[in-house]
Amino acid sequence: MEYKNINWNRIKEQFTIEPSLKYFGSCVSSPIPTQVIDAANQYYIEQARFGDSAWDIWEKRQEAIRSNIATLLNAEPEEIGFGMNTSHGMNLVAEILKGEGNVLTMKGEFASSIVPWLNKRYEVSYVNPINFEYPISEIESAFKASSNTKVLVSSHVQYSTGYMQDLNLLGDFCRKNKLINVINATQSIGAMPINVKESNIDFLVCSTYKWALSGFGVAIIYINKKYLKNFTPPMAGSLNVEGSLSGDFDSLKYTYGAKSLEIGTPHFPNIFALGAAIEIISKLGVNNIQTRIYELQEYLRKELENNEIKTHHFSDKSHRSGILLLDLKNPKEVSDKLEVLNYFVSRRMDGLRLTTHIFNSKDEIDQLVQDLKKIINSL
Ligand SMILES: Cc1ncc(COP(=O)(O)O)c(C=O)c1O
């Protein structure tokens, strides 16, 4: 679909967002489209009517979704597994890579990028940001100052600032330095294009309730197929070993692929919800979605600037994402007052974050900027 042929002002009709709620907080989680609700409901209706006799249909549907996700990421279906959330997926990756060496990551990462490695007693060193950015030169210096670092963990988009890493440059850096490249794509999946092969990504994990519009309960775990040969999954259960129906477990033989991370009966409603969201995203085109998010974000930034409200935007556009961090003296007071006016925004650490997603409009942004101006002047 071509960008100009999409009626962006009508996308909101696919959502049932409470009309009085002004939603600028997709970096926390997003409202979900009706098609996503229908896909989850359909499962419950089928379970009610057909019980387990629908199992084969659900399995086929699940595999079609796996393929669609693979297409979105330029991966292969066997490289895609379903998990519950980033924390869960990152724990699995940390377990798979146990014994490989030490970890280098970005200072300020969201907990689910870091805590799983610390918990498994990896030695972790950090790249300090410069003006909220993590240039490859800084990553290189931190890498050189560290010892026995074999794993690099980074968010594609940093949750607290919206800084977007250049995945191709990061992938090249990992290739040159023989580092295993682990990406947390929770703040970008569905909104920013990702090409796992072009960006030399080894493992990618993401929750899908933010930009991917799927609600809670399901995550994507990508494992580059070079790790799938002789792969022993960190956990085993009824559905990732062969012979579970015959009861013959003399030699454990695991299901092939990232699917082997799925150890028992699947969380079908969440997976089907994700499937419907991926269909919407793929039909619109993730490049078009990114363009729309940028268009709204630029509009918001300029309107804020015109009204003397400062932001921490990145001068190099390639590092911008769907998150815009405001530069305020009193973010807590401002966000409390926005909340009273029925805005949903996000305050993290010292900053107030605003997001623009496909359901937002320029009219809403005009209103937001006017309200922000009044609030700031009143403080
Ligand atoms: C970068 C990033 N990763 C992960 C998460 C969420 O992780 P989980 O779903 O495991 O709580 C967030 C939520 O804000 C995030 O910003």
Ligand as a Chemical Component Dictionary entry (heavy atoms), coordinates in Angstrom:
data_LIG
# 
_chem_comp.id                   LIG 
_chem_comp.type                 NON-POLYMER 
_chem_comp.pdbx_formal_charge   0 
_chem_comp.three_letter_code    LIG 
# 
loop_
_chem_comp_atom.comp_id 
_chem_comp_atom.atom_id 
_chem_comp_atom.alt_atom_id 
_chem_comp_atom.type_symbol 
_chem_comp_atom.charge 
_chem_comp_atom.model_Cartn_x 
_chem_comp_atom.model_Cartn_y 
_chem_comp_atom.model_Cartn_z 
_chem_comp_atom.pdbx_ordinal 
LIG C1 C1 C 0 12.650 -1.366 26.202 1  
LIG C2 C2 C 0 11.601 -2.130 26.963 2  
LIG N1 N1 N 0 11.711 -3.461 27.071 3  
LIG C3 C3 C 0 10.795 -4.192 27.714 4  
LIG C4 C4 C 0 9.695  -3.603 28.305 5  
LIG C5 C5 C 0 8.693  -4.432 28.993 6  
LIG O1 O1 O 0 9.189  -5.653 29.373 7  
LIG P1 P1 P 0 8.234  -6.729 30.054 8  
LIG O2 O2 O 0 7.082  -6.905 29.117 9  
LIG O3 O3 O 0 9.059  -7.895 30.228 10 
LIG O4 O4 O 0 7.763  -6.113 31.340 11 
LIG C6 C6 C 0 9.559  -2.221 28.248 12 
LIG C7 C7 C 0 8.426  -1.562 28.919 13 
LIG O5 O5 O 0 8.398  -0.379 29.140 14 
LIG C8 C8 C 0 10.524 -1.477 27.542 15 
LIG O6 O6 O 0 10.411 -0.150 27.433 16 
# 
loop_
_chem_comp_bond.comp_id 
_chem_comp_bond.atom_id_1 
_chem_comp_bond.atom_id_2 
_chem_comp_bond.value_order 
_chem_comp_bond.pdbx_ordinal 
LIG C1 C2 SING 1  
LIG C2 N1 SING 2  
LIG C2 C8 DOUB 3  
LIG N1 C3 DOUB 4  
LIG C3 C4 SING 5  
LIG C4 C5 SING 6  
LIG C4 C6 DOUB 7  
LIG C5 O1 SING 8  
LIG O1 P1 SING 9  
LIG P1 O2 DOUB 10 
LIG P1 O3 SING 11 
LIG P1 O4 SING 12 
LIG C6 C7 SING 13 
LIG C6 C8 SING 14 
LIG C7 O5 DOUB 15 
LIG C8 O6 SING 16 
# 
